[in-house]
Amino acid sequence: MRRAPRNSLFVLLLLLPGAAWGQPAARDVKAAERAQAAEVAAQKDAADRAARAVAEEQRLGDERIAAAERLRATEIATAQAAARMDALSAQRRDAATRLAKRAEAMQPLLPLIQRLALYPAETLLAVPASPEDRLRGVLVLQGLARQLETEAEALRQDQAALEATIAAEAAEAPKLAAARAAQAERAAALDSLLTSTQAQRRRAETESEAAARRAAAEAARADTLRAALAALETQRKAEEAAAHEEALRAEKQKHAAEAEAARQREAALARPSGSLSGAQQARGQLTAPVSGTITRAFGAPTEAGAATGLAYQPAPGARVVAPCGGRIAFADKFRSYGQLVIIDCGGGYHAVLSGLDRLDARIGQTPRAGEPVGVMADWEPGSTARRPVLYLELRKDGLPVNPGPWLRASG
């Protein structure tokens, strides 16, 4: 009989305290569930924002490429008009030179020509001579007169050629001005787009971008372009290894968020899957970096030996675009190359652009092929001043590769 009360009391104790203890436990569970739901919602929202950012960046990239293509059409027209003006100016200078030489050659004969024109008979009779000598003199003067007439006709033709080229230059000047005005309008539109897209990005500086700058700083201290490329690759591998070690350390310490961030950084630092990654064939993989004429081919003789790239004479103030998709590994002045851009195109390939007047690319950016990365210097068609030159190199694991077969036919 004594156990029954104890059992009943035990049951009551189980029920009453259990109910009292269960209330906070239930609240804790619900709070944990709400926190988990909030975290899931936050992750989904972050993923949605990231997806929207990627889509927006893709759209803006498409706009930048389309704007650069529209600008290139006007640059081609400017280049053609500039080439015609250059040719006409060269013809004018040649005609002026010929005219000056012809006039200089005839200068000593001018007194004789003037005297013969005024006193032909008196000139012949002024010198005492026999009839035979006088006849020979007449024949000589006739021949000289014909020669002088030929020289005078050539002089008139040279003068006419000079006047024609001057007139042609005058007619070509408005066409060149119109082409340059159209180019300037398109260039301003592209600059406005670049400014707005850069303002819209407002991306915080990531660790991978900081690593890219550290690598570029190492490359800037190199003495040669090949050494700079080697420094970029060495520093990239070091940063990638450091990110890998950090990820392993965070995983051991059960810091999932830090481990994930380190893994993402490691992936970003890994050799990018640029547009040349896994390329099966060379042809058509590169976009021409600028509108203009190739003035020096790969392998052509230079003072420093065979050329290891292509030299372009671009249109005045032409826009320079990325020849491949990839990551900007270097964008700054470098030694005698001037403003230099190095793009890691993936697959061990690097595209090198030098001779730019202005850079529109920053280290760590990932442009697509055809996106603008800089601007060439302006120059005046018809002048004899030295033209700006864009130099393009393609390197595989640091060694030069002929970029000619890689260029698209339209380039």
Phi, psi and omega in degrees: 000336180285334183289327184302311179298320180298319179295318180296318179295322178298318178297318179295319178298321178295319184287311186292306178296325180302318179293322180292319179287330185291333182296307178294325178298318179295320179296320179297318179298314181296321178296319177297320179296318178296320179296319180295317179297320178295320179295318178298317179296320179295318178297318179295319178296318178297318178297319179296318179296320179296318179296318178295322178295318178297316180297319180293319178296323176297316180296315180295323176298318177299319180295318180296318180295316180297319179295321178295323178293319177297319178296321181298324178299319178287327178294324177297317178297319178296317180298319180294316178295321178295321179295319178296319179294320177299315181296317179295321179296320178295318178297319179297316179296320178296316180296319179296322179294314179298319181297318180295318179294319180296316180294322179295321180292327182273351184305313181295337183272350184301317178300317179295318179299317181296317181293318178297324181291326183271318185226070183297315183288315181299324179297321181286323184274354184293334182256122178296133179197165178288163178304320180297317180294322178297321178297314178299323179297319178299315180298319178297317180295324177297315178297319179295321179298317178297319179296318179295324178295319178297315179297320180295321179296317177298322178297317178297320179295318177297320178296318179295320178297319178297314180296323179294316180293324176297317179294319179296320177299317180297323179287328183281333185303315178297325178295317178296318180298319179294319179296318180291326178294317177296320178296316180297321179295315178294321180296320178296321178296319179292318178299319178297319178295317179298318180296316182292321180291325177293324178291325181288331182297301180044039182282136175293150182292121182270164179296325181292324177292321176297321177296322178296323178291322177297320178295319179295324178296321176295318181294325182296337180275354181287156181270333183231163179296320180296320178294324178295317178297320178296320178296320177301314182292319179297315180293323178299315179297321179296316179295321179296317179296321179295319178295323178296315178297320179296321179296316179297318180295318179294324178294321178295325181273006178062030176262085188298317183295316179294322179297318180295318179297319180293321178297318179296320178295320178298317179295322180293327181278341179297158181307121188293151176274070180287185186290346179260000180296127177066021180297127182279330180214154186287319194300132174079012183272342184246143171269137176303128187287342184204154174276124182166190184251137174283117184259346177213126184272166176297132180087355179294146181292137175225175178298332181263009183112195181293138181295136181257014178198194179249142176249129179249139165259105187273172172294156179303128178063029185293149177275139179256132181243162179291126179287341180216162171278148180165211184236135178289112180267336181205137177206091183186178174289146179212112175047225182277359182283345184075213178293124189233137175237130175241125180246124174280106186273359182090161177066020182085004181264141173232135172259130182244126178238127180223160180097007180288155177264331180216140179257133174246013181245151175232153183299135180097343176295156179235074180289156172267163179301129180098351177281142182292139178234353180176184184224142174274161179291154176280158174207159187260113177300141180095342179276165179262008180294156181293136182275144173292148183232133172262131182249128179243127172237145171240126182235140177244115183052039176090349183257140182295141175234140178296113181282349184306306181295341182280338185289142175294150184302325181293339179277000000 
